[in-house]
Amino acid sequence: LNSNWQEYEWYIGIETHNDKFLITEKCLKGFVLGLPSVIISTKNFNQHLSNFGFEMQGNYDYADTLNERISLASEFIKTNKGDKDIARHNQELLRNNEFLSSLIVKPLVELLGV
């Protein structure tokens, strides 16, 4: 990161696995830094993040192809400013131990039927 990263309008994360929903550091980095984030990945990736409780700006990840999602995200970035309140919300989620443990424990409980 550039030493002036706090001044970034957007953090843009591009997931290399575009064929399945997989959260990696590329997605979470912007959240950890408290930056408004645009994540380019699989179709409906942002909806999956929203289901976990994250808030995402824009409607660009519904497109069928990666090229279309990139084009829509690019247009969104050009015409919108990052929402610092949303960025703060996502950062706070990642600092919340109860939330983080629920991401691991809840699926395990469901899997084991406990």
FENFENKA-V766500 format. One record per residue. N is the residue number from 0. PHI is phi in degrees with one decimal (999 if undefined). D_FIRST is the distance of its C-alpha to the first C-alpha in whole Angstrom. Layout:
# FENFENKA-V766500
n: [N | N]
phi: [PHI | PHI]
d_first: [D_FIRST | D_FIRST]
This chain:
# FENFENKA-V766500
n: [0 | 1 | 2 | 3 | 4 | 5 | 6 | 7 | 8 | 9 | 10 | 11 | 12 | 13 | 14 | 15 | 16 | 17 | 18 | 19 | 20 | 21 | 22 | 23 | 24 | 25 | 26 | 27 | 28 | 29 | 30 | 31 | 32 | 33 | 34 | 35 | 36 | 37 | 38 | 39 | 40 | 41 | 42 | 43 | 44 | 45 | 46 | 47 | 48 | 49 | 50 | 51 | 52 | 53 | 54 | 55 | 56 | 57 | 58 | 59 | 60 | 61 | 62 | 63 | 64 | 65 | 66 | 67 | 68 | 69 | 70 | 71 | 72 | 73 | 74 | 75 | 76 | 77 | 78 | 79 | 80 | 81 | 82 | 83 | 84 | 85 | 86 | 87 | 88 | 89 | 90 | 91 | 92 | 93 | 94 | 95 | 96 | 97 | 98 | 99 | 100 | 101 | 102 | 103 | 104 | 105 | 106 | 107 | 108 | 109 | 110 | 111 | 112 | 113]
phi: [999 | -66.7 | -64.5 | -98.7 | -58.1 | -63.5 | -89.7 | -62.1 | -76.9 | -138.8 | -103.2 | -112.8 | -109.1 | -117.9 | -74.5 | -82.1 | -96.0 | -93.7 | -107.4 | -154.0 | -76.6 | -148.0 | -90.3 | -125.3 | -62.8 | -63.2 | -77.9 | -77.7 | -56.1 | -63.1 | -63.6 | -60.6 | -78.4 | 74.3 | -105.5 | -57.3 | -123.4 | -118.4 | -112.2 | -110.2 | -157.3 | -68.3 | -58.4 | 65.5 | -58.0 | -63.8 | -64.2 | -61.8 | -62.8 | -62.4 | -62.4 | -81.6 | 117.5 | -75.5 | -110.9 | -124.8 | -95.2 | 89.6 | -132.4 | -127.1 | -104.4 | -83.8 | -66.7 | -71.7 | -109.1 | -60.8 | -60.6 | -65.5 | -64.0 | -63.4 | -62.3 | -65.2 | -64.7 | -61.0 | -64.3 | -61.5 | -61.9 | -66.3 | -111.2 | -136.8 | -102.0 | -69.8 | -91.3 | -66.2 | -67.1 | -64.8 | -60.5 | -64.2 | -57.8 | -65.0 | -65.0 | -64.1 | -58.3 | -72.7 | -95.0 | -94.0 | -61.4 | -63.4 | -62.2 | -61.7 | -67.4 | -65.0 | -65.0 | -96.6 | -69.8 | -56.6 | -62.0 | -65.8 | -61.6 | -65.0 | -65.0 | -85.3 | 68.5 | -83.2]
d_first: [0 | 4 | 6 | 8 | 6 | 10 | 11 | 10 | 14 | 13 | 10 | 12 | 13 | 15 | 17 | 19 | 22 | 24 | 27 | 27 | 25 | 23 | 20 | 17 | 14 | 13 | 15 | 14 | 11 | 11 | 14 | 13 | 11 | 14 | 12 | 15 | 15 | 16 | 17 | 19 | 21 | 25 | 27 | 27 | 24 | 24 | 27 | 27 | 24 | 26 | 29 | 27 | 26 | 23 | 23 | 22 | 22 | 24 | 26 | 25 | 25 | 29 | 29 | 31 | 29 | 25 | 25 | 27 | 24 | 22 | 24 | 25 | 21 | 20 | 23 | 23 | 19 | 21 | 24 | 22 | 20 | 18 | 20 | 19 | 22 | 21 | 18 | 19 | 22 | 19 | 18 | 21 | 22 | 20 | 21 | 24 | 26 | 29 | 27 | 25 | 28 | 30 | 28 | 29 | 33 | 34 | 33 | 35 | 38 | 38 | 38 | 41 | 43 | 43]
